Amino acid sequence: MPPATPAPLIHTDTLVIGAGQAGLAAAYYLQQHGVDFRVLDAAPTAGHAWDTRYDSLRLFSPAWASGLPGRPWPGNRLRYPTRAETSAYLRDYAAHFRFPIDTNQRVTQLMAAPGRPGYHAHTAAGRTYAARRVIVATGPYATPKIPAWAAQLPAAVAQLPSRDYRRPGQLPGTGPVAVVGSGNSALQIAADIAATGRPVFVAFDEKTPAMPNNQLMWAAMALTGTMRFSRHTALGRWMMAQTEPVVSGDLARLRRLPAATFIGRGVAALATGAIQGQRAASPPLDAVVWATGYRPDYGWIELPILEPDGQPRHHRGITAAPGVAFLGLGWLDSRNSALLNGIGADARRVVRALLQMP
């Protein structure tokens, strides 16, 4: 058999990896600059990650504070959009600007182009893209951070990370469920389940600060620029060191549900299939939802731009590899960096910086 002919390279000036809000914001500014670019995404549609979140999810920011550059949200701008509305907004955004997006293209290798400047991106579908510049916008939420002791729970206890939770009816059995985590997703998921009357044991750090989430608060933060303080300023460094607050309304709602029991932080598994907290232990569980956070997975990047622990090495998104940048990371530059209402500013700055490089 003769050797297979390699697939031809697909050339573009700038390659954007990821068609979520960060990748779409980058595409907007690349288009504004008249740059030839392509966006790659592993999913079948732009913004697909929002389709996979739990049904009851709502944005933590109102529509007026959550738009991407160049296209505000339709409808009532005071509402807090649902998961489905957010997914639809991102698809509409991509279609409105007619971005060149290649879907179902999961990048498996990003490497320096052999023997020439620039980079090659290989996909699981067998394509190879060649680009002068690359913006990695796949986000920081790739691998769930589940404690090692979770393996102590019996096989009969169903375990799933928060990204795999959709609705209460998905959980097996009718017995108790534990939700482990001290963030907003943990509170919303626990309340979603407890509202059905099913017993929920919430392993939540009750020392976590809580704050209101209303129009006045968002207006004040917009006027003062609180969410835009760079991590490279004294105030930004202080903010970054603080524990992330939760929405006080979500916490209060969960406390009002009779089916919810707070067992405190510092949890550990029991051989009986229960979870021991600082305040109490649960009875044997049917399921555990882990809302304990995520870590990025950039094992496919074969460039010297990662720390030993796999975290990106960058300054405000720009890396030491000429023409390569990250977007959409938490605190890439400010508290806003990974949020819908802040990604536009980072995208504008990163695109401008890349285009100014020789």
Secondary structure, 3 states (H helix, E strand, C coil): CCCCCCCCCEEEEEEEECCCHHHHHHHHHHHHCCCCEEEECCCCCCCHHHHCCCCCCECCCCHHHCCECCECCCCCCCCCCEHHHHHHHHHHHHHHHCCCEECCCCEEEEEECCCCCCEEEEECCCCEEEEEEEEECCCCCCEECCCHHHHHCCCCCEEEEHHHCCCHHHCCCCCCEEEECCCHHHHHHHHHHHCCCCCEEEECCCCCCEECCCHHHHHHHHHHCHHHCCCCCHHHHHHHHCCCCEEHHHHHHHHHCCCEEECCCCCEECCCCCEECCCCECCCCCEEEECCCEECCCCCEECCCECCCCCECCECCECCCCCEEECCCCCCCCCCCCCCCCHHHHHHHHHHHHHHCC
